[in-house]
Amino acid sequence: LFPVQPLMPLTVLQAAHCQMVKDLSACLLGQNLRVDCRYENKTDNPLTYEFSITKDNRKHVIHSTISVSENIYRGRANVTMHRNLVCLHLQSFTTSDEGIYMCELKATNDYTGNQSKNITVIKDKLEKCAGFSLLIQNTSWLLLLLLSLPLLQAVDFVSL
């Protein structure tokens, strides 16, 4: 009889998505467009992004760390990044900026490819951005709390 060899576990290398685009929304803030790209991040690797628009069956890069942005958007577009949120801000939004907007994300060393979502943006159908979410977006919670303390104390004093 032959000696029985223990079975060696088979190691399977599995590439996991490091991030996943969860939601894409757009709203108007005055004359400016804001596109919010929310994602779930499963890694600490740096994140690259690309915001583009497809109109007349042609893709136009608005703002990107992956490729070169088109000249017509360079002076009007900027991006802010917060925890699990990448926001495109496009100034002086007009009907000529309508189209299908795409948010594409990729984590460094994620070999599974980019994650993306699309949203159709039509000026007359956009809602106004909520002022409170803009405040949260640009202000840390601690700073917001510290700034509101004197106001809360004054309200408390008045109610006595």
N, C-alpha and C positions, 0 to 999 in steps of 0.2 A: 504494500500500500504506500501511496505517496503521502508525504506530510501535508497537512492542510495549511495553506497560506491564509493569513487573515486578509480580508478584503480591504484594500486601501481606499479611503474616501476619494471620490473624484471631485476635484476642485473645478468649479465652473466660474469663469469670470463673467460677471454680469454688469453691463453698463447701465447705471441708473440715471434718470433725468435729474440733474442738479437743481433745476428750477422749472416751474411750470406757470405760464401765464394763466391767471385765474379769471380776470375780468378786464374789460376795456370799455371805458365810458368817455363821453365828450360833453362839454358844456361851454356856454359863453360867459365870459367875465368882462362886461362892458363890450368893447369891440374886439376882444381877444378870445381865441379858442384855447381851451385847456383839454388835453386828452390824458386821462389817467389810466395807466397800465399797472394793474395790481398783479402780483405774482407770489408764488410760494417758493421760498428759497430753502434748499436742503444742504447748502454748502457755504463755507466762508470765502470761497474763491471769488475774485473780482468779477463783476457783471458787466458785459458789454451790451449795447442796445442799438436799435435802429428804428426810427420812426419814418415811415414813408407814406406816400399817397399814390393811389392808382386812379388816373383819370384819362379818358380817351385811350384806354387799353395800354397805357404806358406808366411804368413805375417811376416816381420822382422821390429821391431821398431828401427828407426835410432836415433831419438832425441825426447824427450817428457817431458811434465810436468804432463801428465796423467798417464803414466805407465813407466816401466823400459826399458831403451834402451839396445839393445844387445851389448855384449862386443866388437864385431868386428867393431862397429861404434863409440864407446865411445871416442877414441882418435882422430878420424878423423872428427867428426861432431860438428858443433855448430850452434846456431840460434841467429839471431838478430831480434829485434822487433822495428818497427817504426810505425808511424801513419797509420793505415789501411793496414799494410804490415808485414808479418812474413816471414823471409828469412832463408832457410836452406843452410848451406855451408858445402859441403862434400869434404874434401881434397883427393888428389891422386885418382881421379875418373878413373876407368878402365871399360872395357867391363863386368867384373864380377859384376859391380854395376848397370848394366842395368836392367830395370824392370818397373813395374807400381808403380809410386810414389803417395802417398796419403798425403794430408794435411787435418787434422781434427782439428776443432776449437770448443771450448765450453766456453761460458761465465759463470762465477760463478752465481749460482742461476737461471740459465736458464734451465727450466725443459722440454724444448721441444726437447732435444737431441742434439747431435753433428751435426755440418755442415761439409761436406767434399767434396773434388774434387780429381779426379785422373788425372795423365798425364803419358803417356808412354815415357820413356826416353831411347833412343838408342844413344850411343856415336857418331857414324858417322853422325847422323841426327841433332845433336845439333848445334845451332848457337853460335857464340862468344857473350859474354855479352857486352853490350854497355858500354864503359868507362865512359861516362857522367852520366849514371844512377847509376853507382857504386859510383861516386863522390858525387852525390846527396844523395845516401843511407847513406854514412858514414860521411857526413858533413852537418851541419845546413846551411840554406840559408843565415843567417846573417853572419856567419863566412866566407862563400864563397864570399859574397859581400865585406866584410871588406878586405879580402885577395886580391881581384881583383881591389880595388880602386887605389892603387899606379900604377898598370899596366895600368888602364884606363887613369889616369892622364898623364903618360908618353906617351901614344899613342896620347893623345890630344895635348901635348906639341910638339911632333915631327911633327904633322900635321900643326902647325903654321908656 
